[in-house]
Every structure is written in structure tokens, then in C-alpha cells.
Amino acid sequence: MEKIWDSLYVEMMKRVQIPPEEWEYFRALTSRRAIAKGSHFIQAGEEADSIGFCVGGLFRLYYTTPDGVEFNKSFCTKNDFVTSYSSLLQEVPSYFSIQALADSELIAFRYRELQALYDRHVCWERLGRIIAEHMFMNKETRERELLLLSAEDRYRLFQQRFGHLSHLIPQYHIASYLGITAVALSRIRRRLT
């Protein structure tokens, strides 16, 4: 159990220096959450209040159209932060859902408590900024790939990033993430093998 918090501390220290006493204070504000395969951390229509740090498992972030069609926007794996950031900032319902594709585990902390920490020590303000920058870079990278790269190139990048977990991700979810049909994905996979 201690190992999980130690892992989080190591990952956070890669981003910002956190004094031990600040870490102990923060740790008391966190909760460990097991998310079963198929369950949600956040569902569209609910207001997000927490940020999760994935300590194990796999999540997909997806939009659902009014007629029930789903579009995967991203995947989240170990050592990634995950939330609906615009929901946190604007205090509005999330436009997308975050679902576990495998039994997963998060260390979660409330966004309002992180904001309160900003005045406590500069390390927390830096951490908040770094989380926001990380999420922005992921979003910008994803947009660029969808707009400028071919489906085949997007699939190659998917394999680089998530290939080690592709056995956990159904092909229709991969196709949705790539912005193509499952048939087009099958063709790409045949061409590349």
C-alpha cells in the first residue's frame, strides 16, 4: 500500500520539488480509488471535482453523441493525470466520460483542495501549472495528429504509445481513437504486417 503513494511521490518529484512535510500534508488529502473494468471515474453530464493519478490500469476518455455514438478522445495509463479539466475550471458538467478498460487504480484528490494548497506552498502552484500544461500539450498533440497525419501514421503513433496495452483495448475503440472505421483499421493492420 505504501508503494502506491511512494510511486506517486516519485512521479510528482520528477515534475516539482515537494518538501517532505508538504507531501505528508497532501497525502492526507488523497484517496485511493479502485475502478473496476467498465466503470467510470467521471461520466458525461456530471461535474468533475477531482483529479486522478493513474497508478495502474487503463482508461479511455470519450464523447457520446445524442444518438449514442461514442468517440474516443484519449487513453490514460500508469503515471498519467486524468480528469475533465474544463469541468473543474468552469464548474460545469463534463462533456466527456472517463471509463476503465481494465481493473484500474487511481490516487485522487479534490481540485478545490489543490487550489487551497496554492497559498500554502509554491510547490503546489507549480504542480497545478504543470498538470495544466501537460493536459494542454496532450490536447494540442492530439489535434495536430488528427488534422495533419494520415490514418496509417496515427496508427503507428498509437502503437508506439499504447502498443503494450493494445490487447486490453478493443479494436473498435482503437478505430474510434484514430478517427476511422473498424474496417479501415483492419486494412491498415493488414498492410503493416
Secondary structure as GFF3:
##gff-version 3
##sequence-region A 1 193
A	DSSP	alpha_helix	2	15	.	.	.	ID=ss1
A	DSSP	alpha_helix	20	27	.	.	.	ID=ss2
A	DSSP	beta_strand	31	35	.	.	.	ID=ss3
A	DSSP	beta_strand	40	42	.	.	.	ID=ss4
A	DSSP	beta_strand	50	56	.	.	.	ID=ss5
A	DSSP	beta_strand	59	64	.	.	.	ID=ss6
A	DSSP	beta_strand	70	76	.	.	.	ID=ss7
A	DSSP	beta_strand	81	82	.	.	.	ID=ss8
A	DSSP	alpha_helix	85	90	.	.	.	ID=ss9
A	DSSP	beta_strand	97	100	.	.	.	ID=ss10
A	DSSP	beta_strand	104	110	.	.	.	ID=ss11
A	DSSP	alpha_helix	111	117	.	.	.	ID=ss12
A	DSSP	alpha_helix	122	148	.	.	.	ID=ss13
A	DSSP	alpha_helix	151	162	.	.	.	ID=ss14
A	DSSP	three_ten_helix	163	168	.	.	.	ID=ss15
A	DSSP	alpha_helix	171	178	.	.	.	ID=ss16
A	DSSP	alpha_helix	182	192	.	.	.	ID=ss17
###
